[in-house]
């Protein structure tokens, strides 16, 4: 093995970790916003149901 292997392999590994961290952060942010949207829809549906029962 040459000196290049000792630099290249850990560098690519570190690059993979950074890319995974960024993509994972984006995915969790999207998931959180979808959860908030789902909660808002559920609350609206519940409010409509309660309004109908009140009539």
N, C-alpha and C positions, 0 to 999 in steps of 0.2 A: 504494500500500500504506500502511496505517496503522500506527501504533505497536503496535497489538494484534497484528498479524501477526508482528512481530519478537519478541514475547513468547510468543505462543500456539504458533507452529510449533516453535521449539526446545524449548518445554516439553513438547509432545506427543511429540516425538522422544526427549527424555530419559525420559519416562514409558515409552515403548516399549522403550527399552534396559533400564530397570530391570525391567520385567515379563519381558522375555526372559531376563535374568540369573537371576531367581528361578525361572522355569519350567525353564530349562536346568539349574539346580542340582538341582532336584527330580528331573528326568528322569535325571540322572547318578547320583543317589543310589539311585533305584529300580533302575537298570541294574546298579549295583554289588551290591546285595543279591540280585538275581536271579542274578548270576554266582556269588556265594558259595553260593547254594542249589544251583545246578547243579553246582558243584565238590563239595559235600557229597554229593549224590546219586551222582555219579560215583565218589567214594571208597567209598561204601557198596556200590555195585554191584561194584566191584573187590574189596572185602573178601569179599563173598558168593561171588564167583567163585573166589577163592583158597581159601576154606573148603571149597568143593565139590571142588576139585582135590586138596586135602589128604587127603580121605577115602579 
